Each structure stands twice: as C-alpha cells, then as structure tokens.
Amino acid sequence: MLKDKEKFVQWIDNHHAALFKHAFWMIGNRALAEDLVQETFYEAWKNRHSIKNEDNPFPWLLTVLRRAVYKEHQQARLDTVALTEHHLENSEIYSQEDIDSLVDLGIGLMSLSTRQRELLLLHSLHGFSYEQISEQLGIPIGTVMSRIARARQMLRVFYTKDEAHEVIVPFRKRK
C-alpha cells in the first residue's frame, strides 16, 4: 500500500503530462481534461491501497482516468465537442502546416467512437502493445487489432501523408 506522500507527488510529476494528453485527445476540451486528471489523482490517492505495482503506476492511473472519462460521457456533459483548434504551448516552434495537421488530427480523433479513440491513443500515444491493451481492457487481442485498424482507416480521411495515405500519429517516436 502506498503511504509515502512524496512518492505520490513523484507519480504526479511523472505522469501528469501523459494523462492530460490522453484525456485531452479523448474529450477535446483542455479545461475538462485537466479536471479529469485532477479527479484521477484524487481518486488514486483515496484508493492507493489497491495499487499492485507502485513502481509502475501508469497503467493503474490510466484505468482510473478512463473510468473518469467514461463517467463524464455517461453524465452527458460531453454532448458535442467541437475541436476546431489545438492550443500548442510552444506554438512558435511549429509551422502553420504542423498546426493545421494537428487540428485535422483532432477533428479526426473526435469523429471516432470513444472506444476506437481510446484504443488508438493507448497504442499510438502511450506506446502500449496490442497485448498490453488487451490485458488492460480485458478484450481479445484480435478485437484490439481490428478496432485500431478501423480507427486508422477512418483517420486517413482526415490526416494523410503524401500519395501513400499513411496515417501519421505525431505522439511518440518509433524505435
């Protein structure tokens, strides 16, 4: 059981940005995403006794966040989300083309179902393998693979590169 407040603060420092990105791309609203991340850490602190791996809390924190996002959807506070721009904190380092591409990606992501968006973000933003996603969500690996493939196919309408129409998800560098 996690008792050390300093360790919990370290969790916040280490995982806040990734959780915020996930929440933002799931719901498209910065303020609500920040609220959900704060709620995630509050719930995590209240339920810290249930953490099994204190050295790698990210999957557990992500599960807490996912529940908060789904609860938000169920409460119908997210009737419609119009993602028309992506506010970049260091926008001066991005070209207008990059910004336009991110806006297109955001619009494309918001057009996906919540489940498709979540699977794509887990894989592309957080780098989870198909197997890890399958275990995390308790669904067959084939279902994970087919849903991600369908999500990518749908994104091709919104976000393409060159003639190959390859989907580019600018979240993490591939190894």
C-alpha positions as CSV (number, residue, x, y, z in Angstrom):
1,M,0.0,0.0,0.0
2,L,1.3,3.4,-0.9
3,K,1.8,5.5,2.2
4,D,4.5,7.9,1.1
5,K,3.2,11.2,0.1
6,E,6.5,12.1,-1.6
7,K,6.2,9.0,-3.8
8,F,2.7,10.0,-4.8
9,V,3.9,13.6,-5.7
10,Q,6.5,11.9,-7.8
11,W,3.8,10.0,-9.6
12,I,2.0,13.3,-10.3
13,D,5.2,14.8,-11.6
14,N,6.0,11.8,-13.8
15,H,2.5,11.0,-15.2
16,H,0.5,14.3,-15.3
17,A,1.5,15.3,-18.8
18,A,0.8,11.8,-20.3
19,L,-2.6,11.6,-18.5
20,F,-3.5,15.1,-19.6
21,K,-2.7,14.3,-23.3
22,H,-4.8,11.2,-23.1
23,A,-7.7,13.0,-21.5
24,F,-7.5,15.9,-24.0
25,W,-7.4,13.7,-27.0
26,M,-10.3,11.7,-25.6
27,I,-12.6,14.6,-25.0
28,G,-11.2,17.6,-26.9
29,N,-11.5,20.1,-24.0
30,R,-8.5,21.4,-22.2
31,A,-10.3,22.6,-19.0
32,L,-12.3,19.4,-18.7
33,A,-9.3,17.2,-19.4
34,E,-7.4,19.0,-16.6
35,D,-10.4,18.5,-14.3
36,L,-10.4,14.8,-15.1
37,V,-6.7,14.4,-14.5
38,Q,-7.1,16.1,-11.1
39,E,-10.0,13.8,-10.3
40,T,-7.8,10.9,-11.4
41,F,-5.1,11.8,-8.9
42,Y,-7.7,12.5,-6.2
43,E,-9.3,9.0,-6.7
44,A,-5.8,7.4,-6.9
45,W,-4.9,8.9,-3.6
46,K,-8.2,7.7,-2.0
47,N,-7.7,4.2,-3.4
48,R,-3.9,4.0,-3.1
49,H,-4.3,0.8,-1.1
50,S,-5.4,-1.1,-4.2
51,I,-2.3,-0.3,-6.3
52,K,-0.4,-3.5,-7.1
53,N,2.7,-2.1,-8.7
54,E,3.9,1.1,-7.0
55,D,7.0,1.2,-9.3
56,N,4.9,1.4,-12.5
57,P,1.6,3.1,-11.6
58,F,0.8,4.4,-15.1
59,P,-1.5,1.6,-16.3
60,W,-3.4,1.8,-13.0
61,L,-3.6,5.6,-13.2
62,L,-4.7,5.3,-16.8
63,T,-7.5,2.9,-15.7
64,V,-8.7,5.5,-13.1
65,L,-8.6,8.2,-15.8
66,R,-10.5,6.0,-18.3
67,R,-13.3,5.5,-15.7
68,A,-13.5,9.2,-15.1
69,V,-13.8,9.9,-18.9
70,Y,-16.5,7.3,-19.3
71,K,-18.3,8.6,-16.3
72,E,-18.2,12.0,-17.9
73,H,-19.6,10.7,-21.1
74,Q,-22.4,8.9,-19.2
75,Q,-23.4,12.1,-17.4
76,A,-23.9,13.6,-20.8
77,R,-21.6,16.6,-20.1
78,L,-20.0,15.9,-23.4
79,D,-23.0,16.3,-25.7
80,T,-20.9,17.7,-28.5
81,V,-17.3,18.6,-28.7
82,A,-16.2,21.0,-31.4
83,L,-12.4,20.7,-31.6
84,T,-11.5,23.5,-34.0
85,E,-8.0,24.3,-32.8
86,H,-5.3,22.8,-30.8
87,H,-3.5,25.2,-28.5
88,L,0.1,24.5,-28.5
89,E,2.1,25.8,-25.6
90,N,5.2,26.4,-27.7
91,S,3.4,27.3,-30.9
92,E,6.3,29.3,-32.2
93,I,8.3,26.2,-32.8
94,Y,5.5,24.7,-35.0
95,S,4.8,25.7,-38.6
96,Q,1.3,26.6,-39.7
97,E,1.2,23.4,-41.6
98,D,2.0,21.4,-38.4
99,I,-0.7,23.2,-36.5
100,D,-3.2,22.6,-39.3
101,S,-2.3,18.9,-39.3
102,L,-2.8,18.7,-35.6
103,V,-6.2,20.4,-35.9
104,D,-7.1,17.9,-38.6
105,L,-5.9,15.1,-36.4
106,G,-8.0,16.4,-33.5
107,I,-11.1,16.6,-35.7
108,G,-10.4,13.1,-37.0
109,L,-10.0,11.7,-33.5
110,M,-13.2,13.3,-32.3
111,S,-15.0,11.7,-35.2
112,L,-14.1,8.2,-33.9
113,S,-16.1,6.4,-31.3
114,T,-14.9,6.7,-27.8
115,R,-13.6,3.1,-27.8
116,Q,-11.8,3.5,-31.1
117,R,-10.2,6.7,-30.0
118,E,-9.1,5.2,-26.7
119,L,-7.5,2.1,-28.3
120,L,-5.7,4.3,-30.9
121,L,-4.4,6.6,-28.1
122,L,-3.3,3.7,-25.9
123,H,-1.3,2.3,-28.8
124,S,0.0,5.4,-30.6
125,L,0.2,8.0,-27.8
126,H,1.3,5.8,-24.9
127,G,3.1,3.0,-26.8
128,F,1.1,0.1,-25.3
129,S,1.4,-3.1,-27.3
130,Y,-1.7,-4.9,-28.6
131,E,-1.1,-7.5,-25.9
132,Q,-0.9,-4.8,-23.1
133,I,-4.1,-3.1,-24.4
134,S,-5.9,-6.5,-24.5
135,E,-4.9,-7.2,-20.9
136,Q,-5.6,-3.6,-19.7
137,L,-9.1,-3.6,-21.2
138,G,-9.9,-7.3,-20.9
139,I,-10.8,-7.7,-24.6
140,P,-9.4,-10.2,-27.1
141,I,-6.2,-9.2,-28.9
142,G,-7.8,-9.7,-32.3
143,T,-10.5,-7.2,-31.3
144,V,-7.9,-4.7,-30.3
145,M,-6.1,-5.1,-33.6
146,S,-9.2,-4.8,-35.7
147,R,-10.5,-1.7,-33.9
148,I,-7.2,0.1,-34.1
149,A,-7.0,-0.8,-37.8
150,R,-10.5,0.6,-38.4
151,A,-9.7,3.7,-36.4
152,R,-6.6,4.3,-38.5
153,Q,-8.6,3.7,-41.7
154,M,-11.2,6.3,-40.6
155,L,-8.4,8.8,-39.8
156,R,-7.0,8.5,-43.3
157,V,-9.9,10.7,-44.3
158,F,-8.7,13.5,-42.0
159,Y,-5.0,13.1,-41.8
160,T,-2.8,11.7,-44.7
161,K,0.7,12.0,-45.9
162,D,1.9,12.0,-49.5
163,E,0.4,9.6,-52.0
164,A,0.8,6.6,-49.7
165,H,-2.0,7.9,-47.5
166,E,-0.1,6.7,-44.5
167,V,-1.6,7.8,-41.1
168,I,0.8,9.8,-39.1
169,V,0.2,10.0,-35.4
170,P,2.7,12.5,-34.1
171,F,2.8,11.4,-30.5
172,R,5.9,9.3,-30.0
173,K,8.9,8.3,-31.9
174,R,9.0,4.8,-33.2
175,K,12.0,2.7,-32.3
